[in-house]
Amino acid sequence: MDQTTFQPDRDPRDERPDPDALLASVGEEETPSKKGRLKIFFGYSAGVGKTFAMLSAARALEMKRGDVLVGYIEPHARPETEALLLGLDILAFKAVSYRGITLRELDLDAALARKPKLVLVDELAHTNAEGCRHAKRWQDVLELLDAGIDVYTTVNVQHIESLNDVVGKISGTAVRETVPDSVFDQASDIELVDLPPHELLERFSEGKVYVPEQARRAADRFFRKETLVALRELALRKTAEVVNRQVEAGRRALPSKPIWATRERLMVAVGPSPTSARLIRATRRMATEVRAPWHAVAVERPSAGAMPLHVRAHLDENLRLAQSLGAEVTTLHGERVPDALLDFARDRGVTRLVVGKTAEPRWKQLLGVSIVDRIVRRSGDLEVLVIRGDPETPPPRVENPQHGRALPPKGEARLAQMLTVGPALAIALLVALGMRALGITEPNIIMVFLLAVVIVAYVAGRIAASALAVLSVLAFNFCFTQPRYTFVVYDLQYLLTFAIMLVVGLVVSGLVGRVRSQADAATQRADANEVLHRVSSQLATTTGRHQVGVGLLSLLDDRLKLDAVVFLREGDTIGPGMGDAALMAAPNERAVATWVLEHATQAGTGTATLPHAAAWYLPLSPTEGETVGVLGVRTRQGTLDFGSRRLLHSIATIAAQAIERENLVERARAASVEAESERLRSDLLSAVSHDMRTPLATIGGAASTILHSAQGDIGERDRALLHDISDEAERLSRLVDNLLQMGRLDERRETIAAEWFPIDEIVDAALRQVRRQDQPERIRVELPDEPVLVFADSTLLTQLLFNLFDNALRYAGEGEITVRAAQVGRATRVEVLDRGLGLGDEPAKLFDRFVRGTAQTGRGVGLGLAICRAITEAHGGSIEARNRADGGAQFVASLPYPKNAEPPSIHGEGATTETDKP
């Protein structure tokens, strides 16, 4: 990440607070005063004592100021926790009926109506039952805070959104209930509730954390010492981050912004010198050793004028090196380099500043006015590390690839500026002589020379103006003081005149040169901001991916005078491209663009990857999602400096977001068309199905009646035909039922009457529905000795298993079919396996409507598996299909338990409740 900052020059002795910082702090203080304050009791696992600590703090607060309301607490059947609830004002639970069971939730409306000073809300990451106003409990907490009510709550580290994947890798358990980091960061106070892992494991083994059944599952997945130690470290680090932000806020509020070394943060001063690369690498090594963030900062002095191109190239190379090593790169603009570096270091809380001991004039070292000396003298409590670099050699002059000539070094540029001194002195002298001839006095003549100094300072810079100031004093002495046309001074008063004239000329030249340089720098920043504004405003109103690319090319050509090409992603590769014809036609350039798309990394000229390309290519990557294209640019003369590349990176990000927006619009339009087509198809099938049910029932009933009533009156051929009519009518009837049921499931018109059932009863019911003639005993049932319960609608689950059996009998050939069931975590898992031909390369597509397997056996239409998926999703579960390693197919359906409920025990005891689960 890099940025450019204008660092205004301030007196280092000025300890007054920054006005902008004061305004920001006032704004931050005003907002919380209107909202409630959030305190989070934070732990690394269930059982560390978060709820106990929260209740203890609430009781202490209630004794001081009262008006504490217990909104929702899970006592977890722990006597010590329940004892703390005695005497507190407890809000009644809100009863929510969900799939045949009654769940307890926070009564948010009652809490808002009561409006106490403090509400206790346990389990911040909890998912509310259907029927509550908010889907998540943390949303309830935010509404309480917005109403001006303080909230105490609890949460574990595994529920923090940004740490979710890390916790999953550590524990091997997917945590679905998470709290956004933005909510966690809103807490005005974080209290870490800690307990050594061995003590927590002792509590766990004593049954003080979970009831026995929950404890058995948690021990297998979560409560292992190595897992708890890792989670404890995560919780400590997260708490340290919050505390560090609070420390930084307090430190910045102080006028002097002192350095508090509560956390290491390094910074290296970067320049165009070759020794800067050594400083950057040394700082990187130190930052890695102490695991600290680090900054690489360059300071550009506006009064020094534009850098020669070869010097700029070396500075850009050093900054790119720092960025590649992980530094936060910043470019400051200020006249006093030490003050700019030290102000930035204090603002960012830097504890170590690394600078190089560069070669400077001997007189600066003797007088102690070198940059290093001034930094050390003014550093205060900041630790400054001075590293001696290798002996410097002048940066080589580089060839301009556009013109094939050497670029002018800094000395040649200054020579061109000094050439303005002679004409300016001559013109000023002629005007002064003319004024003397008219009898104008010497003070007015002095003003002419000072005016010339001001003009040269504005046009040619401070050095040329300083030289003109010295020559002006000599010219005034030579031409206007007695004796004239000599440098002899008879009147000693003129010495004071010469001194004042020289000092004023030097001061004015310096001030004018500085103002001009600052104005130039401000103009460059304004131009860059104007370009970004034009790009964002124009692309924001452009519709169509192609038009976004065309608009981007037009802006680059019009505003930055760059030749460019844009390649948009088409599938896994790049499209034909648009823009510069030469770049699009060159096969090597297209290959570079393809590499950039695949790796989402810049390449081409000016980089270390494929540097011989004709252009610089950078990925069009939005803030989230995959790369949507590639932008290639090349200059018409000169090269791209680091600042120009930063600007183009910003432009590329804006363009990528515009292209991604259009991609989303196209996908939304396609999804809308597909949904409408699906709705029309469902309506048509539903209407046709309803009209077919009666004729099919009549046909099937008539055929069955004839078969049973005319036993000996019909021949074998007619009997076979009647059997075919009856079977086909039954098959079509099942197809019609499938179509109707699919429509009901899609439109959520199918009522889910879920209850606890033994899975063996569901399997037996499905087997009874298997009406095929070819060896129904081929289906082998493998169930555990202990009963397995499933929370489901028995009719729908029977239909799901029947469809899986029917599918296996169609495609498994003569192989055996196996059905298994088991309890896995908080879900019931059912598997149907066969030894058939397998499922091909894309098994997931078999769950789409009207999709059949590659071996087109039987006469199905591809609805059975689609209905299976709809049924599992209606239960909040999932189903997947995969090929078995040793041949055949495997279908796995997982049906979860309801929230906060356990299956009834086999002895008929009531359901237990799992609450503070990992």
Disulfide bonds with the S-S distance in Angstrom:
none
